[in-house]
Amino acid sequence: MDKAPIRLELRDISFKYSDGTGALSNINAGIRKGEFTGILGANGSGKTTMLKIMDGIMKNYSGSVRLDGQEISRLSPREIYGRMGLVFQNPDDQLFAASVYEDVAFGPLNMGMGRAEVKERVMEALKAVGMEECARKGINGISYGQKKRVSIAGLLAMGHSILLMDEPTAGLDPMGEYRMMELLTRLNRENSVTIVMATNSVELVPLFLHRLHILSGGKLKRSGTPEEVFTAPEDMAGVKLRLPQIAELIWKLKNEDKVPFEKLPLTVGEARRGLLKLLGHG
C-alpha cells in the first residue's frame, strides 16, 4: 500500500470561517490508491471541513489540494465528480428523487450518458451496495441505513473511485454500523475504491482502516497505522478521544497491574491471542 500512487494530496491547507474563526491549520496528508483511510476526531475538530475542501466544495482556503497530481482548483466539476464524491452524514441531505432508481440515475444522466448505459450503471451500483431489489422503491419507503447505501450507490454509478464519507455510521444501531463498515470494506477490497472516512468512533478504526489521521482543534496531531496512532490513554485524552475499550483494559493490565503483554492489542481477537499466550495455551 505504501508504494501505491497518491491519489489525493493536501499541502499546507489552512481555512478560516467568514467570522475569522480558524477551522484548519497547516494540514498535510496524502491518500494513496486503494487505501481505506480514517480522519478521527471529536466533534468540532474540523473533519467535515477537511472533507469538503478535499471534494472541492469549499474553495476559499490557503494551500493546495491535488487530485491524481492535478491542482483541484483548476479542474472542472465534471472532472472532479467523475472520480470523487462526498457522502454526507445525513442521507436526507443528499437524496431528493422520488425513487431509489431515479436518485442513483440522476448523476449519470447529467453527465450525458445514454439511457442504456445509465441503467447498467445504476443496477451495478445498487448491486454493489446490496440494494438492487429496492430499485423501484420510493425513497421514503426505505430505512435510514438503506438511504445511506443509496447515497453511496449514487456516487458509484457516476464512476467514482474515491469516496469521501462523513460519519457513515452516524445514526445507525450497532448492527447497522457493522454492516455499513462491512460494505465499505468490501467496496475497498473488491472494487478498489479508495475511501476517506471521517469518524469519531474509535471502536471501528482498528477493525477496518489501513491508515489513520487524528485531527484535533483543526490540526493533524498524528498519522500512521492504527497501531502507530493509538498509544497511551492520556495521549488520546489530550485530543478529546479515548482508546478502544479492549485496548484501554489491556493498557491498564500492563501498566497498572504489570501483566506482561508484549504489545497493546486493539481488537478482541488480538487481546484473546495475547491472553492465551500468557496463559500458556497455544
C-alpha positions as CSV (number, residue, x, y, z in Angstrom):
1,M,0.0,0.0,0.0
2,D,2.9,2.4,0.8
3,K,4.1,2.1,-2.8
4,A,0.7,2.8,-4.4
5,P,0.4,6.2,-6.1
6,I,-1.0,9.1,-4.1
7,R,-4.5,10.0,-5.5
8,L,-5.4,12.8,-3.2
9,E,-3.0,15.2,-1.5
10,L,-3.4,18.1,0.8
11,R,-0.4,20.5,1.1
12,D,-0.3,23.2,3.8
13,I,-4.1,23.5,4.0
14,S,-5.5,26.2,6.3
15,F,-9.0,27.5,6.4
16,K,-10.9,30.2,8.4
17,Y,-14.6,30.8,8.5
18,S,-16.0,34.2,7.4
19,D,-16.0,35.4,11.1
20,G,-12.3,34.8,11.3
21,T,-12.5,31.5,13.3
22,G,-9.8,29.1,12.4
23,A,-11.0,25.7,11.3
24,L,-7.9,24.0,9.8
25,S,-4.2,24.8,10.2
26,N,-1.3,23.6,8.0
27,I,-2.8,20.2,7.1
28,N,-0.6,17.9,5.1
29,A,-1.8,14.5,4.1
30,G,-1.6,12.0,1.3
31,I,-4.3,9.4,0.4
32,R,-2.9,6.5,-1.6
33,K,-4.8,4.5,-4.2
34,G,-6.7,1.7,-2.6
35,E,-6.4,2.9,0.9
36,F,-9.1,2.9,3.5
37,T,-8.2,6.0,5.5
38,G,-9.8,7.4,8.6
39,I,-9.9,11.0,9.9
40,L,-10.6,10.6,13.6
41,G,-11.5,13.5,15.8
42,A,-14.0,14.8,18.3
43,N,-17.0,16.8,17.2
44,G,-15.8,20.3,16.1
45,S,-12.3,19.1,15.3
46,G,-12.6,20.1,11.6
47,K,-13.3,16.7,10.0
48,T,-16.3,17.8,7.8
49,T,-14.5,21.0,6.7
50,M,-11.5,18.9,5.7
51,L,-13.7,16.6,3.6
52,K,-15.4,19.5,1.9
53,I,-12.1,21.0,0.9
54,M,-10.9,17.7,-0.5
55,D,-14.1,17.5,-2.5
56,G,-13.8,21.0,-3.9
57,I,-16.9,22.2,-2.2
58,M,-15.0,24.8,-0.1
59,K,-12.7,26.9,-2.2
60,N,-11.5,29.9,-0.1
61,Y,-8.7,28.0,1.7
62,S,-4.9,28.5,1.6
63,G,-2.7,25.7,0.4
64,S,-3.1,23.1,-2.3
65,V,-5.3,20.1,-3.0
66,R,-4.2,17.7,-5.7
67,L,-6.3,15.0,-7.3
68,D,-4.2,12.5,-9.2
69,G,-1.4,15.1,-9.3
70,Q,-3.7,17.9,-10.7
71,E,-4.5,21.0,-8.7
72,I,-8.2,20.6,-7.9
73,S,-8.9,24.3,-8.2
74,R,-8.0,24.0,-11.9
75,L,-10.3,21.1,-12.6
76,S,-14.0,21.4,-13.7
77,P,-16.7,20.0,-11.5
78,R,-17.2,17.2,-14.1
79,E,-13.5,16.3,-13.9
80,I,-13.7,16.1,-10.1
81,Y,-17.0,14.4,-9.7
82,G,-16.2,11.8,-12.4
83,R,-13.6,10.5,-10.0
84,M,-14.5,11.6,-6.4
85,G,-17.6,12.4,-4.4
86,L,-18.7,13.2,-0.8
87,V,-21.3,11.2,1.0
88,F,-23.0,13.5,3.6
89,Q,-23.6,12.4,7.2
90,N,-27.4,12.7,6.8
91,P,-28.6,10.9,3.6
92,D,-31.7,13.1,3.6
93,D,-29.4,16.0,2.7
94,Q,-28.3,14.1,-0.4
95,L,-31.3,12.2,-1.7
96,F,-34.1,14.1,-3.4
97,A,-35.7,12.0,-6.2
98,A,-38.9,10.1,-5.7
99,S,-37.5,6.6,-6.2
100,V,-34.2,4.8,-5.5
101,Y,-33.6,4.2,-9.2
102,E,-34.2,7.8,-10.1
103,D,-31.9,9.1,-7.5
104,V,-29.0,6.9,-8.4
105,A,-29.6,7.6,-12.1
106,F,-29.5,11.4,-11.7
107,G,-25.8,11.8,-11.7
108,P,-25.0,9.6,-14.8
109,L,-27.9,11.3,-16.7
110,N,-26.5,14.7,-16.0
111,M,-23.0,13.5,-17.2
112,G,-24.6,13.0,-20.6
113,M,-24.7,9.2,-20.6
114,G,-27.2,7.3,-22.7
115,R,-30.2,5.6,-21.1
116,A,-28.8,2.1,-21.7
117,E,-25.5,2.9,-20.0
118,V,-27.3,4.7,-17.2
119,K,-29.5,1.7,-16.5
120,E,-26.4,-0.6,-16.5
121,R,-24.5,1.7,-14.1
122,V,-27.4,2.2,-11.8
123,M,-28.1,-1.5,-11.4
124,E,-24.4,-2.3,-11.0
125,A,-24.1,0.4,-8.3
126,L,-27.2,-0.8,-6.5
127,K,-25.9,-4.4,-6.6
128,A,-22.6,-3.2,-5.1
129,V,-24.3,-1.8,-2.1
130,G,-26.9,-4.6,-1.8
131,M,-29.9,-2.5,-2.8
132,E,-30.7,-3.8,-6.3
133,E,-34.0,-5.3,-5.1
134,C,-35.1,-1.8,-3.9
135,A,-34.5,0.0,-7.2
136,R,-38.2,0.8,-7.7
137,K,-39.0,1.6,-4.1
138,G,-39.7,5.2,-3.0
139,I,-37.0,7.0,-1.1
140,N,-39.4,7.5,1.8
141,G,-40.1,3.8,1.9
142,I,-36.6,2.6,2.8
143,S,-34.8,2.7,6.1
144,Y,-32.2,5.3,7.3
145,G,-29.4,2.7,6.8
146,Q,-30.7,1.9,3.3
147,K,-30.7,5.6,2.4
148,K,-27.0,5.7,3.3
149,R,-26.4,2.8,0.9
150,V,-28.3,4.5,-1.9
151,S,-26.2,7.7,-1.3
152,I,-23.1,5.6,-1.9
153,A,-24.6,4.0,-5.0
154,G,-25.3,7.4,-6.5
155,L,-21.6,8.1,-6.5
156,L,-20.6,4.7,-7.7
157,A,-22.9,5.0,-10.7
158,M,-21.1,8.1,-11.7
159,G,-17.8,6.2,-11.8
160,H,-16.4,7.5,-8.5
161,S,-13.2,5.6,-7.5
162,I,-12.7,7.9,-4.4
163,L,-15.4,8.1,-1.7
164,L,-15.3,10.7,1.0
165,M,-17.5,9.6,3.8
166,D,-18.7,12.0,6.6
167,E,-19.6,9.9,9.6
168,P,-21.1,7.0,7.6
169,T,-22.2,5.1,10.7
170,A,-23.9,8.0,12.5
171,G,-27.5,7.3,13.4
172,L,-27.2,3.6,12.9
173,D,-27.6,0.9,15.5
174,P,-24.7,-1.4,16.3
175,M,-25.6,-4.0,13.7
176,G,-26.2,-1.2,11.1
177,E,-22.7,0.2,12.0
178,Y,-21.1,-3.2,11.3
179,R,-23.0,-3.7,8.1
180,M,-22.0,-0.3,6.8
181,M,-18.3,-0.9,7.6
182,E,-18.6,-4.3,6.0
183,L,-20.0,-2.7,2.9
184,L,-17.2,0.0,2.7
185,T,-14.5,-2.7,3.3
186,R,-15.9,-4.8,0.5
187,L,-16.0,-1.8,-1.9
188,N,-12.4,-1.0,-0.9
189,R,-11.1,-4.5,-1.2
190,E,-13.1,-5.9,-4.1
191,N,-13.9,-2.8,-6.2
192,S,-10.6,-1.0,-5.4
193,V,-12.5,2.1,-4.2
194,T,-10.3,4.5,-2.2
195,I,-12.1,5.6,0.9
196,V,-11.6,8.5,3.3
197,M,-13.9,8.3,6.3
198,A,-14.4,11.0,8.9
199,T,-15.4,9.4,12.2
200,N,-15.3,9.8,16.0
201,S,-15.9,6.1,16.6
202,V,-12.6,4.7,18.0
203,E,-14.1,1.1,18.2
204,L,-14.4,0.9,14.4
205,V,-11.0,2.1,13.4
206,P,-8.7,-0.8,14.2
207,L,-11.0,-3.3,12.7
208,F,-11.2,-1.8,9.2
209,L,-8.8,1.0,8.4
210,H,-5.3,0.9,6.8
211,R,-4.3,4.4,7.9
212,L,-5.5,7.0,10.4
213,H,-5.1,10.7,10.9
214,I,-6.0,12.2,14.2
215,L,-7.5,15.7,13.9
216,S,-7.8,18.0,17.0
217,G,-8.5,21.7,17.0
218,G,-8.1,21.9,13.3
219,K,-4.6,20.4,13.4
220,L,-3.3,16.9,12.5
221,K,-1.8,15.6,15.7
222,R,-0.5,12.3,14.4
223,S,-0.8,9.9,11.4
224,G,0.0,6.3,10.8
225,T,-1.5,2.8,11.1
226,P,-3.9,2.3,14.0
227,E,-1.2,0.5,15.9
228,E,1.1,3.5,15.5
229,V,-1.5,6.1,16.4
230,F,-3.2,4.5,19.4
231,T,-0.8,4.8,22.3
232,A,-1.5,5.7,25.9
233,P,-4.9,6.8,27.3
234,E,-3.6,10.2,28.4
235,D,-2.3,10.9,24.8
236,M,-5.8,10.2,23.4
237,A,-7.4,12.3,26.1
238,G,-5.3,15.2,25.0
239,V,-7.1,15.1,21.7
240,K,-10.6,14.5,23.3
241,L,-10.6,10.9,22.3
242,R,-10.1,7.5,24.0
243,L,-8.6,4.2,23.2
244,P,-10.8,1.3,22.0
245,Q,-12.3,-0.3,25.2
246,I,-10.3,-3.5,24.8
247,A,-7.1,-1.6,24.3
248,E,-7.7,0.6,27.4
249,L,-8.4,-2.5,29.5
250,I,-5.1,-4.2,28.4
251,W,-3.2,-0.9,28.9
252,K,-4.3,-0.9,32.5
253,L,-3.4,-4.5,33.0
254,K,0.0,-3.9,31.5
255,N,0.9,-0.6,33.2
256,E,-1.0,-0.7,36.5
257,D,-1.2,-4.5,37.2
258,K,2.2,-5.3,35.5
259,V,0.7,-8.1,33.3
260,P,3.5,-8.7,30.7
261,F,1.7,-8.0,27.4
262,E,4.2,-7.6,24.6
263,K,2.1,-5.0,22.7
264,L,-1.2,-3.1,23.1
265,P,-4.0,-5.1,21.3
266,L,-6.6,-3.0,19.6
267,T,-9.2,-5.7,18.9
268,V,-10.8,-8.5,20.9
269,G,-9.1,-11.1,18.6
270,E,-5.6,-9.6,19.3
271,A,-6.3,-9.4,23.1
272,R,-7.6,-13.0,23.1
273,R,-4.4,-14.3,21.4
274,G,-2.3,-12.3,23.8
275,L,-4.1,-13.7,26.9
276,L,-3.9,-17.2,25.6
277,K,-0.1,-16.8,25.1
278,L,0.3,-15.5,28.6
279,L,-1.7,-18.4,30.0
280,G,0.4,-20.9,28.0
281,H,-2.3,-22.1,25.6
282,G,-1.1,-22.5,22.0
